[in-house]
Amino acid sequence: MYAPMRLHHIAPRLTTGVLILHSGLGKRHADEQTEQGLHGMAAGAYPWFRGMSPHRFTRLLSCAEVALGAALLSPLVPTAVAGAGLTAFATVLVGLYLRTPGTHQKGSPLPTPEGLPMAKDFWLLGIGLGFLCDRQAWTRPCLAVCRK
């Protein structure tokens, strides 16, 4: 059993969890044009999505975002586990940002005005890595000390 959520984990888990959950819930009823746009951007960066229909891709993305957002918001999910999920998800988003032409300056990760909304994914990656590097997120509670 991993340590429960610590006080200093609450703010980053709450903010990222609400953002990701809201994003996932918003995609549940996406129209066809939105589905095609999301799928097109993802398929341009990650070719293995090309064989998937835009509707299926958007539904899976929505489910993944809802699950991750809920995990981040739940105090029952250890921070280390939620951080691993956030890091994996943010890594894919940062890869999407870096592989999409026009989102960042040539030869630099710095965003263009068009890429600024996607640059937030670096923050998500930083928060996830912070959770993974936090020793307290991985420690087991000492039951012997707690019983005294």
C-alpha positions as CSV (number, residue, x, y, z in Angstrom):
1,M,0.0,0.0,0.0
2,Y,1.4,3.4,-1.0
3,A,1.2,6.5,1.0
4,P,-2.1,8.4,0.9
5,M,-2.4,11.7,-0.8
6,R,-0.2,14.3,0.9
7,L,-1.2,17.9,1.6
8,H,1.3,19.3,-1.0
9,H,-0.2,17.0,-3.7
10,I,-3.8,18.4,-3.4
11,A,-3.4,21.6,-5.4
12,P,-1.6,20.1,-8.5
13,R,-3.9,17.0,-8.5
14,L,-7.0,19.1,-8.2
15,T,-6.1,21.6,-10.9
16,T,-4.8,18.9,-13.4
17,G,-7.6,16.5,-12.5
18,V,-10.4,19.1,-13.1
19,L,-8.8,20.3,-16.4
20,I,-8.4,16.8,-17.8
21,L,-11.8,15.6,-16.6
22,H,-13.5,18.6,-18.1
23,S,-11.7,18.1,-21.4
24,G,-12.8,14.4,-21.5
25,L,-16.4,15.1,-20.6
26,G,-16.5,17.8,-23.4
27,K,-15.4,15.3,-26.0
28,R,-18.2,12.8,-25.1
29,H,-20.6,14.5,-27.4
30,A,-18.2,16.0,-30.0
31,D,-19.6,16.7,-33.4
32,E,-18.2,15.1,-36.6
33,Q,-16.0,18.1,-37.5
34,T,-14.4,18.1,-34.0
35,E,-13.9,14.4,-34.2
36,Q,-12.2,14.7,-37.6
37,G,-10.0,17.5,-36.3
38,L,-8.8,15.7,-33.2
39,H,-8.2,12.5,-35.2
40,G,-6.4,14.3,-38.0
41,M,-4.0,16.0,-35.6
42,A,-3.3,12.8,-33.7
43,A,-2.9,10.7,-36.9
44,G,-0.5,13.3,-38.3
45,A,1.8,12.9,-35.3
46,Y,1.2,9.2,-34.5
47,P,0.6,7.2,-37.7
48,W,-0.9,4.2,-35.9
49,F,-4.1,6.2,-35.3
50,R,-4.7,6.5,-39.0
51,G,-6.5,3.1,-39.2
52,M,-8.9,4.1,-36.4
53,S,-12.2,6.0,-37.2
54,P,-12.4,9.6,-35.9
55,H,-15.5,8.7,-33.9
56,R,-13.8,5.8,-32.1
57,F,-10.6,7.8,-31.5
58,T,-12.5,10.6,-29.9
59,R,-14.5,8.2,-27.7
60,L,-11.4,6.5,-26.6
61,L,-9.6,9.8,-25.9
62,S,-12.7,11.0,-24.0
63,C,-12.7,7.8,-21.8
64,A,-9.0,8.1,-21.2
65,E,-9.3,11.7,-20.1
66,V,-12.2,11.0,-17.9
67,A,-10.4,8.1,-16.2
68,L,-7.2,10.0,-15.7
69,G,-9.1,13.1,-14.4
70,A,-11.0,11.0,-12.0
71,A,-7.9,9.2,-10.8
72,L,-6.2,12.5,-10.1
73,L,-9.2,13.8,-8.2
74,S,-9.7,10.7,-6.1
75,P,-7.9,10.5,-2.8
76,L,-8.1,6.7,-3.0
77,V,-5.6,6.6,-6.0
78,P,-2.1,7.0,-4.7
79,T,-0.2,10.0,-6.0
80,A,2.5,7.8,-7.5
81,V,-0.1,5.9,-9.6
82,A,-1.9,9.1,-10.7
83,G,1.4,10.7,-11.5
84,A,2.4,7.8,-13.7
85,G,-0.8,8.1,-15.6
86,L,-0.4,11.9,-15.9
87,T,3.2,11.6,-17.1
88,A,2.3,9.0,-19.7
89,F,-0.6,11.1,-21.0
90,A,1.4,14.3,-21.0
91,T,4.3,12.7,-22.8
92,V,2.0,11.8,-25.7
93,L,0.6,15.3,-25.7
94,V,4.1,16.9,-25.7
95,G,5.0,14.5,-28.6
96,L,1.9,15.7,-30.5
97,Y,3.0,19.3,-29.9
98,L,6.5,18.7,-31.1
99,R,5.5,16.7,-34.2
100,T,2.8,19.2,-35.3
101,P,4.1,21.8,-37.8
102,G,3.4,25.4,-36.9
103,T,3.0,24.9,-33.1
104,H,6.6,25.7,-32.2
105,Q,9.4,27.7,-33.6
106,K,11.8,25.9,-36.0
107,G,14.6,24.2,-34.1
108,S,13.1,25.2,-30.8
109,P,10.4,23.9,-28.4
110,L,9.2,27.5,-27.8
111,P,5.6,27.9,-29.0
112,T,4.4,30.0,-31.9
113,P,1.2,32.0,-31.1
114,E,-0.8,29.1,-32.7
115,G,1.0,26.6,-30.5
116,L,0.6,28.4,-27.2
117,P,-2.6,26.5,-26.2
118,M,-0.7,23.2,-26.7
119,A,2.3,24.3,-24.8
120,K,0.4,23.7,-21.5
121,D,1.2,20.1,-22.0
122,F,4.7,20.7,-20.8
123,W,3.2,21.9,-17.5
124,L,1.2,18.7,-17.2
125,L,4.4,16.7,-17.9
126,G,6.3,18.7,-15.2
127,I,3.6,18.0,-12.7
128,G,3.5,14.3,-13.5
129,L,7.3,14.0,-13.2
130,G,7.1,15.9,-9.9
131,F,4.7,13.3,-8.6
132,L,6.9,10.5,-9.7
133,C,10.1,12.1,-8.2
134,D,8.4,12.8,-4.9
135,R,9.7,10.2,-2.4
136,Q,6.7,10.6,-0.2
137,A,4.4,9.5,-3.0
138,W,6.2,6.1,-3.0
139,T,6.8,5.4,0.7
140,R,4.8,2.9,2.5
141,P,3.2,4.1,5.8
142,C,4.9,2.6,8.8
143,L,2.2,0.8,10.7
144,A,4.4,0.1,13.7
145,V,5.0,3.8,14.3
146,C,1.3,4.7,13.7
147,R,0.1,2.2,16.4
148,K,2.2,3.7,19.1
